[in-house]
Amino acid sequence: MKNGFLIVIFILCGTVFAQAQQDTTFKTYLGKYRFVDGSVIPSVEIAGDSLKALTMSSEAGSSPLEYITTDRFTITNFNGTADFKRHDSTKQVNAIHIEAMGYILDGTKEEGATGWTWSMYYTDQHLYAVLKR
């Protein structure tokens, strides 16, 4: 009886942990992506608070993004797709490929576009906090 109860507890904890891991993956997509000069739109911005609530905004308008699979979304209002590209070694999202309404756009992610980052360093004498943009 106790062993069965412990197994159920471990399964529930594992499920919660896996869900928490999945929910943080959307943050890698957030930010502003710039396209080459002369593109139909100069940039798009991805914002949201979960994989199921991401929005793409640009000068052409905004659209919810519908999650298909890892790094691939449907651009609902523009009948297109957005594919996010990752850096080979760091695996961080660094580019976007959009095919929508007959247009093909390739953009790169702006550095620092997702907000502020805090770093803390401790030495024998002082505690420092560094704010980076």
LINPE-V850980 format. One record per residue. N is the residue number from 0. RES is the residue in one small letter. SS is DSSP state (a for helix, b for strand, c for the rest). PHI is phi in whole degrees, -180 to 180 (NA if undefined). BURIAL is + if it has 9 or more other C-alpha atoms within 8 Angstrom, else -. Layout:
<<N & RES & SS & PHI & BURIAL> <N & RES & SS & PHI & BURIAL>>
This chain:
<<0 & m & c & NA & -> <1 & k & a & -66 & -> <2 & n & a & -64 & -> <3 & g & a & -64 & -> <4 & f & a & -65 & -> <5 & l & a & -65 & -> <6 & i & a & -63 & -> <7 & v & a & -62 & -> <8 & i & a & -61 & -> <9 & f & a & -62 & -> <10 & i & a & -65 & -> <11 & l & a & -64 & -> <12 & c & a & -63 & -> <13 & g & a & -63 & -> <14 & t & a & -66 & -> <15 & v & a & -63 & -> <16 & f & a & -63 & -> <17 & a & a & -64 & -> <18 & q & a & -65 & -> <19 & a & a & -63 & -> <20 & q & a & -64 & -> <21 & q & a & -67 & -> <22 & d & a & -67 & +> <23 & t & a & -84 & -> <24 & t & a & -67 & +> <25 & f & a & -64 & +> <26 & k & a & -64 & -> <27 & t & a & -69 & -> <28 & y & c & -86 & +> <29 & l & c & -65 & +> <30 & g & b & 138 & +> <31 & k & b & -110 & +> <32 & y & b & -118 & +> <33 & r & b & -101 & +> <34 & f & b & -105 & +> <35 & v & c & -64 & -> <36 & d & c & -58 & -> <37 & g & c & 93 & -> <38 & s & c & -70 & -> <39 & v & c & -57 & -> <40 & i & c & -129 & +> <41 & p & c & -76 & +> <42 & s & b & -163 & +> <43 & v & b & -132 & +> <44 & e & b & -124 & +> <45 & i & b & -104 & +> <46 & a & b & -137 & +> <47 & g & b & 153 & +> <48 & d & c & -126 & -> <49 & s & c & -168 & +> <50 & l & a & -61 & +> <51 & k & a & -92 & -> <52 & a & a & -133 & +> <53 & l & b & -90 & +> <54 & t & b & -131 & +> <55 & m & b & -107 & +> <56 & s & b & -123 & +> <57 & s & b & -155 & +> <58 & e & c & -65 & -> <59 & a & c & -81 & -> <60 & g & b & 132 & -> <61 & s & b & -128 & +> <62 & s & b & -154 & +> <63 & p & b & -69 & +> <64 & l & b & -105 & +> <65 & e & b & -102 & +> <66 & y & b & -66 & +> <67 & i & b & -104 & -> <68 & t & b & -156 & -> <69 & t & c & -52 & -> <70 & d & c & 68 & -> <71 & r & b & -134 & +> <72 & f & b & -135 & +> <73 & t & b & -94 & +> <74 & i & b & -91 & +> <75 & t & a & -57 & +> <76 & n & a & -75 & -> <77 & f & a & -117 & -> <78 & n & c & 47 & +> <79 & g & b & -145 & +> <80 & t & b & -130 & +> <81 & a & b & -125 & +> <82 & d & b & -114 & +> <83 & f & b & -92 & +> <84 & k & b & -107 & +> <85 & r & b & -115 & +> <86 & h & c & -66 & +> <87 & d & c & -59 & -> <88 & s & c & -92 & -> <89 & t & c & -88 & -> <90 & k & c & 64 & -> <91 & q & c & -86 & -> <92 & v & b & -66 & +> <93 & n & b & -133 & +> <94 & a & b & -157 & +> <95 & i & b & -138 & +> <96 & h & b & -123 & +> <97 & i & b & -118 & +> <98 & e & b & -125 & +> <99 & a & b & -153 & +> <100 & m & c & 51 & -> <101 & g & c & 86 & -> <102 & y & b & -103 & -> <103 & i & b & -123 & -> <104 & l & b & -126 & +> <105 & d & b & -123 & +> <106 & g & b & -131 & +> <107 & t & b & -113 & +> <108 & k & b & -78 & +> <109 & e & c & -74 & +> <110 & e & c & -70 & -> <111 & g & c & 75 & -> <112 & a & c & -81 & -> <113 & t & c & -97 & -> <114 & g & c & 125 & -> <115 & w & c & -94 & -> <116 & t & b & -127 & -> <117 & w & b & -105 & -> <118 & s & b & -131 & -> <119 & m & b & -124 & -> <120 & y & b & -126 & -> <121 & y & b & -119 & -> <122 & t & c & -119 & -> <123 & d & c & -65 & -> <124 & q & c & -108 & -> <125 & h & c & -135 & -> <126 & l & b & -110 & -> <127 & y & b & -114 & -> <128 & a & b & -122 & -> <129 & v & b & -116 & -> <130 & l & b & -103 & -> <131 & k & b & -116 & -> <132 & r & c & -110 & ->>
